[in-house]
Amino acid sequence: MPKMKTHKGAKRRFHITGTGRIMRRKGSVGHFRRNKPRRVRSQFDEMHPVVGRARKHIRRLLPYGVP
């Protein structure tokens, strides 16, 4: 059976922790950032866990758990 290919877009957007959780960044980071409150801008710098059914789809895109 051939190797599965890693989805390169998912590889850049998601990070898998050592315990197996999938982490993501928030969107809307690069544009109109000056107009947002400081609290909101600081939240953009944090990694947030992926919750819900999206985890199953992302796991399929990252078959080898690429960090």
N, C-alpha and C positions, 0 to 999 in steps of 0.2 A: 504494500500500500504506500502511495507517495506521501511525502511530508505535507503537512498543512501549512499554508502561508499565513503570516501575520499581517493583519490589516494595518498599513503604515499610518493612516490617519488616527486610528485608535491607539496605536503605540505612542504617538506624540501627545495625545489628549488625556490619557489615563495612566495611572501609576498603581501598581499592585504592591501592597505592603507585605512584610514578612509573614503576617498572619493570614494573608489572602484577601484582605479587604481591597476593594477597588476605589481609588480616590480620584477626584476630578477637580477642576477649577471652575469658577463661575464664568459665565459669558459676559459680554458687554464691557470688557476690561479696557480695550484699547481706544475707545472712541468716546468723546465727551466726558472724559473722566474728571475734568476740572469742575464741572457743574454739579458733581455729586457730593454729598456730605462726606466728611472725613471718616465717619464710622463705616459708611458703605464702601469707601475706597479701601479701607484696611481689611474689610471682609474679602475683597478680591484676591488678596495675597494668601489667603488660607486655602488649604486643600480640604474638600468636603467629601464625605463618603457617598458613593452611589447607592441609592436605596430603591427598592421595588423590583419590578420585572426587568428593568434595564440591565441588571447585573448578568442575567442569563445571556442576553444578546452580546454584551461586551466580552464575556468569557469565550463566546464562540469566535469573536474577532481576534482574541489574544490567546491562541491555543497553548502556548508555551509559557504563559505568565511573564511576558517581557516587562521588566521594570522600567 
